[in-house]
Amino acid sequence: MVDTIERSARVAAPGTPGPRKRRRSRGGLLPYLLLAPAVLFELLIHIVPMAVGVFISLLRLTQFYIHDWRHAPFAGASNYRVALNFDHATGKALLHSMWVTLAYTMLVLAISWLFGMAGAVFTQHAFRGRGLIRTAFLIPYALPMFAAVITWNFMLQRDTGAVNHILVDQLHVVHDRPFWLIGQNSFFSLVVVAVWRQWPFAFLIITAGLQSIRSDLYEAAALDGAGVIGQIRYVTLPMLRPVNRVLILVLFLWTFNDFTTPFTLFGKSAPHQADLISIHIYQSSFVTWNFGTGSAMSVLLLGFLLVVTAIYLSAFRRRDDDYA
C-alpha cells in the first residue's frame, strides 16, 4: 500500500513529465524533421551558391586563376566600384543594360497581364468550345521553352523566316525584308516572344482567381446599372487584388531575370538594343572570363530585386491597412 502511494506521488509530482507530455514533446519534433530535407536542399541549392557568389565578387578572379579560384587575389570592393563607375565603359554598359531590362520587363509584364486578364474574362462564363479555347491559350506555356524560342528564331530570320514571308510576300505590309534579330527591331522581337511565352501563365492564374468570385456580385452590379466595363472595374479587379499582387511580383521577377529567351534568340552576344542584364552578366563572366566583376554585378542585381520586392510588398501592406 505504501509503495503504491509513493509511485502515485512521483507520477503526480510537478517536475515529473507524464506520458502525455512525453508524447507531446516527441510530436513537437515532427514538424522540424519534416522540414529538415527542404531546409537542407535550400541550403545546398540556393544559400551556399549565393554565399560562394558573394565571395567570388570580392576576388580578382580571371582566366588566370580559374584552375584554382580560391587562390585568386583579394579585390575587396574594387569589382563593385568598377561596375558602379558609370563614367567607365564597364559601368556605362551595365547601366545601359539595366535600362533596357527595365523597359523590357515593364512592357512584357503589362502586355502579358493585359492579355491574361482579357482572356480570363472572355472565358469566365461557360459557352460551347470554352475548354478548347482555354487549352489553345495554354499551349505556349506548355511548350518547352527552348523549343518554342528556337522556333521563333527560325521564324524571324530575314530571308527564310515565316514572319517576313507573311508580312512581305503575302500581306505586302512592308516592301523590304527587315532584320528582326539585329538592330532596333531586336528589342521588339524579344518583347513579342516573351509576351507570347508568358501571357498564358497570367491567363491561368487570373482564371483560377475568377473562380472564387460569386456570380451574385455581378448580378448585383448589373442591377445597379454597371455594364461590362463597370463590372470589371468594381467587381472583378477589387476581388482579384490578392491574386494580382502575387502575379505581378512573380511576372516581374521572372521577366527581369529572364535568360533563356534572349540567349536562345540571339546567342551569346545579344544586340546592343536587346542587351538584357542577364545576358550582360553572362558575357562579363563566361565570355570575357572576368568572374569577379560578373559576380559583383550579380550581387548588385540581387540587392536591387530585394529592394524592389520589399518596397512592393510594403506598399501593398500599407494599402491593406488603409482599407482595414
LOPAFI-956469 format. One line per 8 residues: number of its first residue (from 1); for each residue x, y, z of C-alpha. Coordinates in nm, 2 decimals, decimal comma. Last residue first. Layout:
<recs>
NUM) X Y Z  ...
</recs>
This chain:
<recs>
324) -0,89 4,80 -4,29  -0,86 4,97 -4,63  -0,58 5,18 -4,51  -0,40 4,88 -4,36  -0,44 4,69 -4,69  -0,28 4,99 -4,87  0,01 4,99 -4,62  0,07 4,62 -4,69
316) 0,05 4,68 -5,06  0,32 4,94 -5,04  0,53 4,72 -4,81  0,52 4,43 -5,06  0,63 4,65 -5,35  0,90 4,83 -5,15  1,04 4,49 -5,02  1,03 4,34 -5,37
308) 1,21 4,64 -5,52  1,48 4,63 -5,25  1,53 4,26 -5,30  1,55 4,29 -5,67  1,82 4,56 -5,65  2,02 4,36 -5,40  2,01 4,06 -5,62  2,12 4,27 -5,92
300) 2,41 4,41 -5,72  2,51 4,06 -5,62  2,50 3,95 -5,99  2,71 4,25 -6,10  2,97 4,17 -5,83  2,97 3,81 -5,96  3,04 3,93 -6,31  3,32 4,16 -6,19
292) 3,49 3,87 -6,01  3,42 3,62 -6,29  3,61 3,82 -6,56  3,64 3,55 -6,82  3,54 3,79 -7,11  3,29 3,54 -7,24  3,19 3,35 -6,92  3,16 3,62 -6,66
284) 3,11 3,95 -6,83  2,91 3,79 -7,11  2,68 3,61 -6,86  2,63 3,93 -6,67  2,53 4,11 -6,99  2,30 3,83 -7,09  2,11 3,85 -6,76  2,12 4,23 -6,78
276) 1,94 4,24 -7,11  2,13 4,36 -7,41  1,84 4,40 -7,66  1,94 4,73 -7,82  2,31 4,64 -7,81  2,24 4,31 -7,99  2,29 3,99 -7,78  2,62 3,81 -7,79
268) 2,60 3,45 -7,66  2,31 3,35 -7,88  2,03 3,59 -8,01  1,70 3,40 -7,96  1,82 3,12 -7,74  2,01 3,35 -7,51  1,74 3,62 -7,51  1,47 3,37 -7,41
260) 1,67 3,15 -7,17  1,80 3,44 -6,96  1,49 3,60 -6,80  1,58 3,75 -6,46  1,37 4,07 -6,51  1,09 3,86 -6,67  1,07 3,61 -6,39  1,10 3,87 -6,11
252) 0,83 4,10 -6,27  0,60 3,81 -6,35  0,62 3,68 -6,00  0,55 4,02 -5,85  0,26 4,09 -6,09  0,10 3,75 -6,01  0,13 3,79 -5,63  -0,05 4,12 -5,62
244) -0,28 4,02 -5,90  -0,42 3,73 -5,69  -0,47 3,94 -5,38  -0,64 4,22 -5,59  -0,86 3,99 -5,78  -1,18 4,08 -5,59  -1,11 4,45 -5,65  -1,04 4,39 -6,02
236) -1,35 4,18 -6,09  -1,62 4,37 -5,90  -1,59 4,75 -5,95  -1,38 4,78 -6,26  -1,47 4,45 -6,43  -1,84 4,51 -6,35  -1,82 4,87 -6,48  -1,66 4,76 -6,80
228) -1,93 4,50 -6,86  -2,21 4,74 -6,77  -2,30 4,86 -6,42  -2,66 4,97 -6,38  -2,71 4,89 -6,01  -2,89 4,57 -6,12  -2,58 4,47 -6,32  -2,36 4,52 -6,01
220) -2,60 4,30 -5,81  -2,58 4,03 -6,08  -2,21 4,06 -6,09  -2,19 4,01 -5,72  -2,44 3,72 -5,74  -2,19 3,53 -5,96  -1,95 3,48 -5,67  -1,58 3,55 -5,74
212) -1,37 3,25 -5,63  -1,35 3,10 -5,99  -1,20 3,43 -6,11  -0,88 3,37 -5,93  -0,81 3,04 -6,12  -0,87 3,23 -6,45  -0,63 3,50 -6,33  -0,36 3,24 -6,26
204) -0,40 3,06 -6,60  -0,42 3,38 -6,80  -0,11 3,52 -6,64  0,07 3,20 -6,72  -0,07 3,22 -7,08  0,08 3,57 -7,11  0,44 3,44 -7,06  0,56 3,28 -7,38
196) 0,38 3,51 -7,63  0,49 3,80 -7,42  0,85 3,69 -7,42  0,85 3,63 -7,80  0,69 3,97 -7,87  0,93 4,15 -7,63  1,24 3,99 -7,79  1,12 4,08 -8,13
188) 1,07 4,44 -8,01  1,42 4,46 -7,88  1,57 4,30 -8,20  1,39 4,55 -8,42  1,64 4,82 -8,32  1,93 4,64 -8,47  1,97 4,27 -8,51  1,72 3,98 -8,47
180) 1,43 4,12 -8,68  1,61 4,24 -8,99  1,35 4,38 -9,22  1,27 4,24 -9,56  1,20 4,55 -9,78  0,85 4,63 -9,91  0,65 4,63 -9,59  0,28 4,54 -9,54
172) 0,27 4,34 -9,86  0,03 4,08 -9,69  0,16 3,77 -9,85  0,52 3,83 -9,97  0,63 4,10 -9,73  0,45 4,04 -9,40  0,38 3,67 -9,44  0,73 3,58 -9,58
164) 0,89 3,82 -9,34  0,74 3,64 -9,04  0,79 3,29 -9,19  1,17 3,33 -9,19  1,39 3,24 -9,48  1,54 3,57 -9,58  1,53 3,78 -9,26  1,51 3,51 -9,00
156) 1,23 3,57 -8,75  1,06 3,24 -8,80  1,37 3,04 -8,74  1,44 3,22 -8,41  1,07 3,19 -8,32  1,12 2,81 -8,34  1,43 2,84 -8,12  1,21 3,02 -7,87
148) 0,94 2,74 -7,85  1,19 2,45 -7,84  1,40 2,62 -7,57  1,09 2,70 -7,36  0,93 2,35 -7,37  0,57 2,40 -7,48  0,31 2,42 -7,20  0,31 2,80 -7,17
140) 0,27 2,85 -7,55  -0,02 2,59 -7,55  -0,22 2,75 -7,27  -0,44 2,96 -7,49  -0,53 2,66 -7,71  -0,64 2,47 -7,40  -0,86 2,76 -7,29  -1,01 2,78 -7,64
132) -1,09 2,41 -7,64  -1,25 2,42 -7,29  -1,47 2,71 -7,40  -1,60 2,54 -7,70  -1,96 2,60 -7,63  -2,01 2,86 -7,36  -1,95 2,88 -6,99  -1,86 3,22 -6,84
124) -1,51 3,32 -6,75  -1,36 3,26 -7,10  -1,36 3,63 -7,21  -1,26 3,74 -6,86  -0,97 3,51 -6,85  -0,85 3,60 -7,20  -0,87 3,97 -7,13  -0,69 3,94 -6,80
116) -0,42 3,73 -6,95  -0,37 3,97 -7,24  -0,35 4,27 -7,01  -0,11 4,09 -6,77  0,11 3,98 -7,05  0,11 4,33 -7,20  0,20 4,50 -6,87  0,46 4,25 -6,77
108) 0,63 4,23 -7,11  0,64 4,61 -7,15  0,76 4,67 -6,79  1,03 4,40 -6,81  1,17 4,51 -7,14  1,19 4,87 -7,03  1,36 4,77 -6,71  1,60 4,53 -6,89
100) 1,70 4,80 -7,14  1,76 5,05 -6,86  1,97 4,79 -6,67  2,17 4,70 -6,98  2,25 5,07 -7,04  2,37 5,10 -6,68  2,59 4,79 -6,71  2,74 4,92 -7,04
92) 2,81 5,26 -6,88  2,97 5,09 -6,58  3,20 4,88 -6,79  3,29 5,17 -7,02  3,38 5,40 -6,73  3,19 5,71 -6,63  2,92 5,49 -6,48  3,15 5,36 -6,22
84) 2,91 5,12 -6,05  3,06 4,80 -6,20  3,42 4,91 -6,15  3,34 5,02 -5,79  3,17 4,68 -5,72  3,47 4,49 -5,85  3,70 4,71 -5,64  3,51 4,63 -5,32
76) 3,77 4,38 -5,19  4,00 4,26 -5,46  4,15 3,96 -5,30  4,39 3,78 -5,53  4,28 3,44 -5,67  4,39 3,15 -5,45  4,04 3,00 -5,41  3,99 3,01 -5,78
68) 4,23 2,73 -5,85  4,21 2,65 -6,23  4,02 2,98 -6,28  4,31 3,18 -6,17  4,45 3,31 -6,50  4,10 3,31 -6,66  4,00 3,59 -6,42  3,91 3,61 -6,05
60) 4,01 3,93 -5,88  3,82 3,83 -5,57  3,54 4,00 -5,36  3,27 3,90 -5,61  3,39 3,54 -5,57  3,28 3,56 -5,20  2,93 3,69 -5,29  2,90 3,41 -5,55
52) 3,01 3,15 -5,29  2,74 3,28 -5,05  2,48 3,25 -5,32  2,59 2,90 -5,41  2,56 2,80 -5,04  2,22 2,96 -4,99  2,04 2,84 -5,30  2,09 2,48 -5,39
44) 2,27 2,33 -5,09  2,10 2,55 -4,83  1,75 2,51 -4,98  1,82 2,13 -5,01  1,89 2,11 -4,64  1,60 2,33 -4,54  1,36 2,11 -4,75  1,51 1,79 -4,61
36) 1,48 1,93 -4,25  1,12 2,05 -4,27  0,96 1,71 -4,20  1,20 1,66 -3,90  1,12 2,00 -3,77  0,75 1,94 -3,79  0,79 1,60 -3,61  0,99 1,74 -3,32
28) 0,68 1,86 -3,13  0,53 1,52 -3,15  0,81 1,38 -2,93  0,74 1,66 -2,68  0,37 1,59 -2,69  0,42 1,22 -2,63  0,64 1,30 -2,33  0,37 1,53 -2,20
20) 0,11 1,27 -2,23  0,33 1,01 -2,06  0,39 1,23 -1,76  0,68 1,47 -1,71  0,80 1,48 -1,34  0,85 1,83 -1,21  0,50 1,88 -1,08  0,49 1,55 -0,89
12) 0,17 1,35 -0,97  0,37 1,05 -1,10  0,61 1,05 -0,81  0,31 1,08 -0,57  0,14 0,78 -0,73  0,45 0,57 -0,70  0,48 0,66 -0,33  0,11 0,58 -0,27
4) 0,15 0,24 -0,44  0,47 0,16 -0,24  0,28 0,24 0,09  0,00 0,00 0,00
</recs>
